[in-house]
Amino acid sequence: MKVLVPVKRVLDYNIKARPKADASGVELAGLKMSMNPFDEIAMEAAIRFKEGGQASEVIAVSCGPQANQETLRTALALGADRAVLVETEVELQPLAVAKLLKALVAREQPGLVICGKQAIDDDANQTGQMLSALLGWSQATFASRIELGEGTALVTREIDGGLETLSIRLPAVVSTDLRLNEPRYATLPNIMKAKKKPLETLTPESLGVDIAPRLTLLKVAEPPARQGGIKVDDVAQLLDKLKNEAKVI
């Protein structure tokens, strides 16, 4: 069974995001970029399935500019067998990414797509669900445990107030949560080997996919600074401030 893992190049999670001076987006110029942390977890899950003999091949996929090759090389160094870049300079929205992934699924015929539940740049949490709907496949989101069986998978997912275990039919789309695993580090020998692994470049046009944006970003701004808290002497003073200052009651 092939496993397809989409990976996204995002601003490194250790760097505080800042809006551009013209508020048109997030400033990325000259800053460190890395693989989306949730996608690292998805990649680790796929590699473990291959190491356990449950998957025959792990394919890393990324959609975006040529610089995404760096992220794909990281995925190859972690253990992916080959990579595919759908190269475009158009800023991709979740629906466009889901359409591109659908085309790649039709081309590669994987039995499982594992993706991060969301990217830390837009926090959309939409691509996995959209891909499942476009394919007509089973889906399980926020997975904290995945067990593969014969044509099925048991997925434990985190919900409000507890855990939920689903039995889904394969092929399926599964999105990963933080507690699924601890991603490995790429070793130097594997980084060198990754340079020789195949990395194919395609375009949206070659896949016959329309990636035109459907949404318009109006403005990006930092949230207002939070004011310091205060102590109150009694319940009456608390109620007075909630009513007359905070105006929440």
C-alpha positions as CSV (number, residue, x, y, z in Angstrom):
1,M,0.0,0.0,0.0
2,K,1.3,3.4,-0.9
3,V,0.9,6.2,1.6
4,L,0.8,9.8,0.4
5,V,1.9,12.6,2.8
6,P,1.3,16.3,1.9
7,V,3.9,18.6,3.5
8,K,3.8,22.4,3.6
9,R,6.7,24.9,3.9
10,V,5.8,27.4,6.6
11,L,7.5,30.0,8.8
12,D,9.5,28.1,11.5
13,Y,7.5,27.7,14.6
14,N,10.3,29.2,16.8
15,I,9.9,32.6,15.0
16,K,7.2,35.0,16.0
17,A,5.0,35.9,13.0
18,R,4.7,39.6,12.1
19,P,2.4,41.3,9.6
20,K,3.9,43.1,6.6
21,A,4.1,46.9,6.8
22,D,1.2,47.2,4.3
23,A,-0.9,44.6,6.2
24,S,-1.1,42.5,3.1
25,G,0.2,39.3,4.7
26,V,2.8,37.8,7.0
27,E,6.4,38.9,6.6
28,L,8.5,36.0,5.4
29,A,11.5,37.8,3.8
30,G,14.8,36.6,5.2
31,L,13.2,34.4,7.8
32,K,13.7,30.7,8.4
33,M,11.2,28.4,6.9
34,S,10.5,24.8,7.9
35,M,8.2,21.9,7.4
36,N,4.8,22.3,9.1
37,P,5.0,20.6,12.5
38,F,1.8,18.6,12.0
39,D,3.1,17.4,8.7
40,E,6.2,16.1,10.4
41,I,4.0,14.0,12.6
42,A,2.1,12.7,9.5
43,M,5.4,11.9,7.8
44,E,6.6,10.0,10.9
45,A,3.4,8.0,11.0
46,A,3.8,7.0,7.4
47,I,7.4,6.0,7.8
48,R,6.5,3.8,10.8
49,F,3.9,2.0,8.7
50,K,6.6,1.3,6.1
51,E,9.1,0.1,8.7
52,G,6.4,-2.1,10.1
53,G,5.7,-3.7,6.7
54,Q,2.2,-2.2,6.4
55,A,3.1,0.3,3.7
56,S,5.2,-0.4,0.6
57,E,6.0,3.2,-0.4
58,V,5.8,6.7,1.2
59,I,5.4,9.6,-1.2
60,A,5.9,13.2,0.0
61,V,3.9,15.9,-1.8
62,S,4.2,19.7,-1.7
63,C,2.4,22.4,-3.6
64,G,3.9,25.9,-4.0
65,P,7.0,27.6,-5.2
66,Q,10.3,26.0,-6.1
67,A,11.7,26.7,-2.6
68,N,9.4,23.9,-1.5
69,Q,12.0,21.4,-2.8
70,E,13.9,22.1,0.4
71,T,11.0,20.9,2.5
72,L,10.6,17.8,0.2
73,R,14.3,17.0,0.6
74,T,13.7,17.1,4.4
75,A,10.9,14.6,4.0
76,L,13.1,12.4,1.9
77,A,15.8,12.6,4.5
78,L,13.3,11.5,7.2
79,G,12.4,8.4,5.2
80,A,10.0,9.2,2.3
81,D,10.9,7.1,-0.8
82,R,10.2,9.8,-3.4
83,A,8.7,13.3,-3.7
84,V,6.4,15.3,-6.0
85,L,6.3,19.1,-6.2
86,V,3.4,20.8,-7.8
87,E,5.2,24.0,-8.6
88,T,3.3,27.3,-8.8
89,E,3.8,30.9,-7.7
90,V,0.1,31.4,-7.1
91,E,-0.8,31.6,-3.4
92,L,-2.7,28.4,-2.8
93,Q,-5.9,28.3,-0.7
94,P,-7.1,25.0,1.0
95,L,-9.6,24.1,-1.8
96,A,-6.9,24.5,-4.5
97,V,-4.5,22.3,-2.5
98,A,-7.3,19.7,-2.0
99,K,-7.9,19.7,-5.8
100,L,-4.2,19.3,-6.6
101,L,-4.0,16.4,-4.1
102,K,-7.1,14.7,-5.6
103,A,-5.3,14.8,-9.0
104,L,-2.2,13.3,-7.5
105,V,-4.2,10.6,-5.7
106,A,-5.7,9.6,-9.0
107,R,-2.2,9.5,-10.5
108,E,-0.5,7.6,-7.7
109,Q,-3.4,5.5,-6.3
110,P,-2.4,5.4,-2.6
111,G,-4.3,3.5,-0.1
112,L,-3.9,6.1,2.6
113,V,-3.4,9.9,2.7
114,I,-2.0,11.2,6.0
115,C,-1.8,14.9,6.5
116,G,-1.3,17.3,9.3
117,K,-4.6,18.5,10.8
118,Q,-3.7,22.1,10.0
119,A,-0.8,24.4,8.9
120,I,0.6,26.8,11.5
121,D,0.5,29.7,9.1
122,D,-3.2,29.9,8.2
123,D,-4.6,27.5,10.8
124,A,-7.3,26.6,8.3
125,N,-7.8,22.9,9.2
126,Q,-9.7,22.4,5.9
127,T,-7.5,20.6,3.3
128,G,-7.9,17.1,4.7
129,Q,-11.6,17.3,5.0
130,M,-12.0,18.9,1.5
131,L,-9.8,16.2,0.0
132,S,-11.9,13.5,1.6
133,A,-15.1,15.0,0.2
134,L,-13.6,15.4,-3.3
135,L,-12.4,11.8,-3.3
136,G,-15.5,10.3,-1.6
137,W,-13.2,8.6,0.9
138,S,-13.5,7.8,4.5
139,Q,-11.9,10.4,6.8
140,A,-10.7,10.6,10.4
141,T,-9.5,13.9,11.8
142,F,-7.3,14.9,14.9
143,A,-5.8,11.4,15.1
144,S,-3.8,10.5,18.2
145,R,-3.5,6.8,17.3
146,I,-3.8,4.9,14.0
147,E,-3.9,1.1,13.6
148,L,-4.0,-0.4,10.2
149,G,-5.9,-3.7,9.5
150,E,-7.0,-5.6,6.4
151,G,-8.8,-2.9,4.4
152,T,-9.7,-0.9,7.5
153,A,-8.1,1.4,10.1
154,L,-8.8,2.0,13.7
155,V,-8.3,5.7,14.5
156,T,-8.4,7.2,17.9
157,R,-9.2,10.9,17.7
158,E,-9.3,13.7,20.3
159,I,-12.7,15.3,20.9
160,D,-14.1,17.7,23.5
161,G,-13.9,15.9,26.8
162,G,-12.2,12.7,25.8
163,L,-11.3,10.3,23.0
164,E,-13.3,8.7,20.2
165,T,-12.2,5.5,18.3
166,L,-13.5,5.1,14.7
167,S,-13.2,2.1,12.4
168,I,-12.9,3.4,8.8
169,R,-12.6,1.7,5.5
170,L,-9.5,2.2,3.3
171,P,-8.7,4.1,1.2
172,A,-9.0,7.0,3.6
173,V,-7.8,10.5,4.6
174,V,-6.4,10.9,8.1
175,S,-5.3,14.1,9.7
176,T,-2.8,14.0,12.6
177,D,-2.9,15.6,16.0
178,L,0.1,16.5,18.2
179,R,0.0,13.4,20.4
180,L,0.2,10.8,17.6
181,N,4.0,10.5,17.8
182,E,7.3,12.2,18.3
183,P,8.9,12.9,14.8
184,R,12.5,11.8,14.3
185,Y,15.4,13.9,13.3
186,A,17.0,13.5,9.9
187,T,20.5,12.1,10.3
188,L,23.5,13.3,8.2
189,P,23.8,10.1,6.2
190,N,20.1,10.2,5.4
191,I,20.3,13.9,4.4
192,M,23.0,12.9,1.9
193,K,21.0,9.9,0.6
194,A,18.0,12.2,0.1
195,K,19.9,14.2,-2.5
196,K,19.8,11.1,-4.8
197,K,16.1,10.2,-4.2
198,P,13.7,11.1,-7.0
199,L,11.9,14.4,-6.8
200,E,9.4,15.0,-9.6
201,T,8.1,18.5,-10.5
202,L,4.7,19.0,-12.0
203,T,2.4,22.0,-12.6
204,P,-1.3,22.6,-11.9
205,E,-1.8,22.9,-15.6
206,S,-0.3,19.4,-16.3
207,L,-2.8,18.0,-13.7
208,G,-5.7,19.9,-15.2
209,V,-6.5,21.7,-12.0
210,D,-7.9,25.3,-11.6
211,I,-6.1,26.9,-8.6
212,A,-7.6,30.4,-9.0
213,P,-8.2,31.9,-5.5
214,R,-11.8,32.0,-4.3
215,L,-11.1,34.2,-1.2
216,T,-9.6,37.7,-0.9
217,L,-7.4,38.5,2.0
218,L,-8.3,42.0,3.2
219,K,-5.9,42.6,6.1
220,V,-3.4,41.0,8.4
221,A,-2.8,42.6,11.8
222,E,-1.5,41.7,15.2
223,P,-4.1,41.2,18.0
224,P,-4.4,44.1,20.4
225,A,-2.1,44.0,23.4
226,R,-3.7,42.5,26.5
227,Q,-4.0,44.7,29.5
228,G,-2.7,43.5,32.9
229,G,-5.1,41.9,35.3
230,I,-6.2,43.4,38.6
231,K,-7.2,42.1,42.0
232,V,-10.6,42.9,43.5
233,D,-11.5,43.0,47.2
234,D,-14.9,41.2,47.1
235,V,-17.6,39.8,44.8
236,A,-19.5,43.1,44.8
237,Q,-16.4,44.9,43.3
238,L,-16.0,42.1,40.8
239,L,-19.6,42.4,39.6
240,D,-19.3,46.1,39.4
241,K,-16.2,45.9,37.1
242,L,-17.7,43.2,34.9
243,K,-20.8,45.3,34.5
244,N,-19.5,48.9,34.2
245,E,-15.9,48.4,32.8
246,A,-15.8,45.1,30.9
247,K,-19.5,45.4,30.1
248,V,-20.0,41.6,29.8
249,I,-23.0,41.4,32.1
